[in-house]
Amino acid sequence: MLLATFALVSLLLHGAIFGFFYAWVCSTMWGLDTLDPSVAIEAMRGMNASVRNPVFAPAFFATPFVSLLTAMLAWRSAETGAAIAFALAGIIYLVGGMLLTMAVNVPMNRELASLHLPADPAELARIWNDYSAPWQFWNQIRTVASGTALFLCGAGLIIMQSPGARG
């Protein structure tokens, strides 16, 4: 029962963080790119400041560790295939989601937050374009990584339910 509970929580957390990154890919950044750059910059600053909250934190910070704990529980229960799936999910999200975010996206966000915005519309457009395109590239990497991790969690649950999955 403990393993099943952790497996489901792991799936939920991976799903939450994948959905978060995916929403930025398919709507949020595209929407910001249609706005006046000064509005887009201020909106992005506001969203970046608001994401540091106790509702977001479990999905962002706990996901890889819950997944790795699930892998350990699966391993101890002789659910080898599931253990591998959950371990890979945790490692992929840890590297391609959390560490990538802290190494690339967060510094970009901090730099954007610290800028004094010029009055020149052309300069504002340059600032936004220089920020948005690389930020979106790295966010797409996070999205693929977290989607892959979510898939692996689902696979781990399926493996756990398969007859003869042990060993």
C-alpha positions in Angstrom: 0.0 0.0 0.0 2.9 2.4 0.8 4.5 1.8 -2.6 1.2 2.3 -4.4 0.6 5.6 -2.5 4.1 6.9 -3.3 3.7 5.8 -6.9 0.5 7.8 -7.3 1.9 10.9 -5.5 4.9 10.7 -7.8 2.6 10.5 -10.8 0.6 13.5 -9.6 3.7 15.6 -8.9 5.2 14.8 -12.3 1.9 15.6 -13.9 1.6 18.9 -12.1 5.1 20.1 -13.1 4.8 18.9 -16.7 1.5 20.7 -17.0 3.1 23.9 -15.6 5.9 23.8 -18.1 3.7 22.8 -20.9 1.3 25.7 -20.3 4.2 28.1 -20.7 5.1 26.5 -24.0 1.7 26.5 -25.7 0.0 29.6 -24.4 1.7 31.9 -21.8 4.9 32.8 -23.7 3.1 33.0 -27.1 0.6 35.3 -25.5 3.3 37.5 -24.0 5.0 37.7 -27.3 1.9 39.3 -28.8 1.9 42.2 -26.3 3.8 45.4 -26.2 7.3 44.5 -24.9 6.9 46.8 -21.9 3.7 45.0 -20.9 5.2 41.6 -21.6 8.2 42.3 -19.5 6.1 43.6 -16.6 3.8 40.6 -16.8 6.7 38.2 -16.9 8.3 39.9 -13.9 5.0 39.6 -12.0 4.6 35.9 -12.9 8.2 35.1 -12.0 7.7 36.8 -8.6 4.4 35.0 -7.9 5.6 31.5 -8.7 7.7 31.4 -5.5 4.9 30.1 -3.3 3.9 27.2 -1.2 1.4 25.8 -3.7 4.1 25.6 -6.5 7.0 24.4 -4.3 6.0 20.7 -3.8 5.6 20.1 -7.5 8.9 21.8 -8.3 11.1 20.7 -5.4 9.6 17.4 -4.1 9.0 15.7 -7.5 12.4 14.1 -8.1 12.8 13.0 -4.5 9.3 11.5 -4.2 10.0 9.7 -7.5 13.4 8.4 -6.2 11.8 7.3 -2.9 9.2 5.5 -4.9 12.0 3.8 -6.9 13.6 2.6 -3.6 10.3 1.3 -2.3 9.7 -0.5 -5.6 13.2 -2.0 -5.5 12.6 -3.3 -1.9 9.3 -4.8 -3.0 11.1 -6.6 -5.9 9.4 -4.4 -8.5 12.6 -4.0 -10.4 11.1 -2.7 -13.7 8.9 -0.2 -11.8 12.0 0.8 -9.7 14.0 1.6 -12.8 11.1 3.6 -14.3 10.6 5.7 -11.2 14.4 6.2 -10.7 14.8 7.4 -14.3 11.8 9.7 -13.9 13.3 11.2 -10.9 16.7 11.7 -12.4 15.4 13.0 -15.7 13.3 15.6 -13.9 16.0 16.5 -11.4 18.5 17.2 -14.2 16.2 18.4 -17.1 13.6 20.2 -15.0 14.8 21.4 -11.6 18.5 21.8 -12.1 18.0 23.3 -15.6 15.5 25.8 -14.2 17.9 26.9 -11.4 20.9 27.1 -13.8 19.2 28.8 -16.7 15.7 30.1 -16.4 15.9 31.5 -12.9 19.1 33.6 -13.7 17.4 34.9 -16.8 14.3 35.8 -14.7 16.5 37.6 -12.1 18.3 39.5 -14.8 15.0 40.6 -16.4 13.7 41.6 -12.9 16.8 43.8 -12.3 16.7 45.7 -15.5 15.9 49.3 -15.6 13.5 49.6 -18.5 14.3 52.2 -21.1 11.6 54.5 -22.6 12.7 53.6 -26.2 10.2 51.1 -27.7 12.9 49.6 -30.0 15.2 49.0 -27.0 12.3 47.4 -25.1 11.6 45.1 -28.0 15.2 44.1 -28.2 15.3 43.3 -24.4 12.1 41.2 -24.7 13.3 39.4 -27.8 16.7 38.6 -26.3 14.9 37.2 -23.3 11.9 35.5 -24.7 13.5 33.3 -27.4 16.2 31.7 -25.3 13.8 31.4 -22.3 11.3 29.5 -24.5 14.0 27.2 -25.9 15.1 26.2 -22.4 11.5 25.9 -21.2 10.8 23.5 -24.1 13.7 21.3 -22.9 12.2 21.4 -19.4 8.9 20.4 -20.8 10.2 17.5 -22.8 12.2 16.3 -19.8 9.2 16.6 -17.4 6.9 14.9 -20.0 9.4 12.1 -20.3 9.5 11.7 -16.6 5.7 11.7 -16.4 5.6 9.0 -19.0 8.1 6.9 -17.0 6.0 7.3 -13.9 3.0 6.0 -15.8 5.1 3.2 -17.1 6.2 2.4 -13.6 2.6 2.1 -12.4 1.7 -0.1 -15.4 4.7 -2.3 -14.7 3.6 -2.6 -11.0 0.2 -3.8 -12.1 1.4 -6.3 -14.8 1.3 -10.0 -13.9 4.8 -11.3 -13.4 6.4 -7.8 -13.2 8.5 -8.7 -10.2 12.2 -9.5 -10.6 
